[in-house]
Amino acid sequence: MDHQLDAALSTRAVIEQAKKTLMLTYSIDNAVAWSLLRWQSQEHNVKVRELAA
């Protein structure tokens, strides 16, 4: 159970870092950055966590 929690927290941190990078690069807010990550994930059939890494 601890391993799953560690993996989830690690994945979340990577996604948050990717969102922050998008926010700084494109001067967008958190919701738009998340929408961009989701859209790219769906367009390319790649999980968000893989896209963010």
N, C-alpha and C positions, 0 to 999 in steps of 0.2 A: 504494500500500500504506500509506503514512504517513497518508493522508487517512482510510482505513478504520479505522486504529488510533485516530486522534484522535476520530473519530465514536463508536467503541465506548467509549472512555474517558469521553467527554462524556456519553453515554447512561447509563453505569454510575454516574457521579457524580450525575446527576439522580435516578436510581432510589434510590440510597443516601440522598440527601437526603430524598426522600419517605418512605422507611422510617423515618428518624430522626424526622421530624415526627410520623408515626403513633405511634412508640414514646414520644415525649415527651407527646403529647396524650392517649393512652389508657393509658399506663403498661403497655405490652406489650413483649415481647422481640422480637428480630430475626426469629425464625422466624414468629411470629404476624403481624408487620407484613408480611412477604413473602407469607404466605398471604392476607392481606387484599387486597394489591395484585393478586395472581394471581386471586383470586376475582372482584374487581370487573372485572378485565380480561376474564375469561371471560363474566361476566354481561352485560356491555355490548358485547362483541365489539370491544374496543379494545386495542391493544397496550399492554403495561405501560409502555413508555417514553413513550407518548403520555399515558397516565393520570397518570404521575408528573410530567409537565411542567406 
